[in-house]
Amino acid sequence: MPYYLSKQPDQDAVAQKAGWTELAKYVRSLSAYKNPITIHPSSSARTTVEDPAVLDFDMLQTGHSDRESIPGTVAAVTRSYAAAAGDAGGEWRGFCYEGIQEASRQEVQRFMFWRAC
């Protein structure tokens, strides 16, 4: 995600995608134990890089608004699995951190877990 005060956000986004792609490749080259690689994104890790194959799974950032984030989360998870073309490597992480802003408690976490299964 380009800096919000950037005078050239479109150009910055292109450069950042290239940079994150190269960084993921570099981290993979260093990983003797083949640790899974992803990126903490502003929305979807797959859309943060030029080549999604450099990642092992898609991390999604889907909102922090308790139950109001549920529809967008379901849509993002659906898009992520569709982009993975049925590959079990796609998954979501980080739906409303539990307890953020005194909301998103265990019932919301459980609902989203079971909805995503």
C-alpha positions as a printed Julia matrix, in Angstrom:
117×3 Matrix{Float64}:
   0.0     0.0    0.0
   1.63    3.25  -1.08
   2.19    5.94   1.52
  -1.06    7.86   1.84
   0.6    11.22   1.15
   2.49    9.95  -1.9
   2.34   12.24  -4.92
   2.55    9.2   -7.24
   0.67    6.3   -5.57
   0.16    4.33  -8.79
   3.88    4.34  -9.59
   4.71    3.54  -5.97
   2.32    0.56  -6.02
   4.04   -0.89  -9.11
   7.48   -0.47  -7.53
   6.29   -1.99  -4.27
   4.86   -5.05  -6.03
   8.19   -5.62  -7.75
  10.04   -5.12  -4.49
   7.82   -7.48  -2.47
   8.15  -10.11  -5.19
  11.95   -9.91  -5.11
  11.97   -9.93  -1.31
   9.81  -13.07  -1.16
  12.15  -14.8   -3.63
  15.15  -13.76  -1.54
  13.61  -14.97   1.72
  12.8   -18.3    0.07
  16.42  -18.64  -1.07
  17.55  -18.22   2.55
  15.03  -20.63   4.09
  16.89  -23.88   4.73
  13.79  -25.35   6.39
  11.34  -24.28   3.65
   9.29  -22.16   6.03
   5.95  -21.01   4.59
   6.09  -17.52   3.12
   3.38  -14.89   2.92
   3.06  -11.12   3.3
   0.98   -9.15   5.78
  -1.03   -7.12   3.27
  -3.41   -4.21   3.24
  -5.98   -6.56   1.65
  -4.63   -9.74  -0.03
  -1.03  -11.0   -0.08
  -1.53  -12.41  -3.59
  -2.31   -8.95  -4.94
   0.74   -7.49  -3.18
   3.22   -9.31  -5.45
   3.71   -9.64  -9.21
   3.81  -13.45  -9.05
   1.62  -15.15  -6.42
   3.74  -18.31  -6.79
   6.4   -16.67  -4.59
   3.99  -17.08  -1.65
   2.85  -20.28   0.01
  -0.52  -18.96   1.14
  -2.67  -15.88   0.82
  -2.94  -13.8    3.96
  -5.99  -11.57   4.01
  -6.57   -8.39   5.96
 -10.33   -8.14   6.06
 -11.28   -5.43   8.51
 -11.55   -4.64  12.19
 -15.24   -3.79  12.5
 -16.61   -6.79  14.37
 -19.76   -8.18  12.7
 -19.77   -5.4   10.1
 -16.62   -6.97   8.59
 -18.27  -10.35   8.02
 -19.69   -9.74   4.48
 -16.41   -8.32   3.19
 -14.47  -11.15   4.81
 -16.65  -13.82   3.2
 -16.21  -12.11  -0.2
 -12.42  -11.86   0.26
 -12.11  -15.52   1.29
 -14.21  -16.56  -1.71
 -11.99  -14.51  -4.07
  -8.84  -15.91  -2.46
  -9.91  -19.54  -2.91
 -11.03  -18.85  -6.47
  -7.66  -17.24  -7.24
  -5.92  -20.33  -5.86
  -7.87  -22.42  -8.4
  -8.77  -25.0   -5.79
  -5.24  -25.12  -4.38
  -5.4   -25.91  -0.68
  -2.59  -23.38  -0.18
  -5.01  -20.48  -0.03
  -6.24  -19.45   3.39
  -7.25  -16.4    5.35
  -5.79  -14.93   8.47
  -6.49  -11.92  10.6
 -10.23  -11.39  10.62
 -10.81   -8.73  13.24
  -8.13   -9.41  15.81
  -9.95  -10.86  18.78
 -10.72   -8.09  21.23
  -9.68   -5.22  18.95
 -11.48   -2.04  19.95
 -13.29   -4.08  22.64
 -15.13   -6.08  19.96
 -14.7    -9.15  17.75
 -14.86  -11.52  20.66
 -14.88  -15.31  20.61
 -18.33  -15.69  19.05
 -17.28  -13.65  16.0
 -13.98  -15.55  15.73
 -15.75  -18.92  15.9
 -18.37  -17.85  13.39
 -15.73  -16.77  10.88
 -13.67  -19.92  11.43
 -16.64  -22.19  10.73
 -17.86  -19.99   7.84
 -14.45  -20.26   6.17
 -14.28  -24.05   6.47
